[in-house]
Amino acid sequence: MEKFLHTEKELLVRLREGDSFAFEVLFYKFNGKIKGFATKMVPTQIDPEEIVQEVFVKVWLQRETIDVTKNFQSFLFSITKNLILDHLKSAVNRRLYFVGEYFQQDLFTEEDPDLKFSAEAEDKLLGLIQQIPERRREIFVLSRFEGLSYKQIATKLNITENTVDSQIRNALSFLRKEFRKMAILFFLCFFQ
């Protein structure tokens, strides 16, 4: 039978040594706090239980490097914040994929609520599109708003399809970069 562990430090020492019982005790001691923290921080599309599981998987994988002299709860919250940020960045990237690949399908309607942007996000996107250099923006708008093929755009503007492709790629790269910056700034402010 396992000896009762009295202190968090003792649990952490045992965890570092690969003791699964110490890990289980720490899990039951902290999982509610982590779930509560995650629930407050994540949008409804992200399951806080999934975050909790990922946090403790990371703890187990990094167990040998845990500093037993430092506050374990702070360590857990730090992992949680980073995982939430990763999930949110991933969500932004998925949304930008849809912006890039399916813009012509009118994402701003209410027909598909999973792909619907908020009015604020739509305004920001349209503002960013205005920052794209004029010729690149023209090509991007013809492709994504008017639904023209690369060949049609090339013929209309008397340029090659390769030029159309590279200009659209550059426009999408700019939009992704700017949306990532916005997301990172928002979450850095949010988590301070």
Secondary structure, DSSP 4 states (H G I P E B T S, - for coil): -PPPP--HHHHHHHHHTT-HHHHHHHHHHHHHHHHHHHHHHS-TTS-HHHHHHHHHHHHHHTGGG--TTS-HHHHHHHHHHHHHHHHHHHHHHHHHHHHHHHGGG-TTSSS-GGGPPPHHHHHHHHHHHHHS-HHHHHHHHHHHTT---HHHHHHHHT--HHHHHHHHHHHHHHHHHHHHHHHHHHHHHHT-
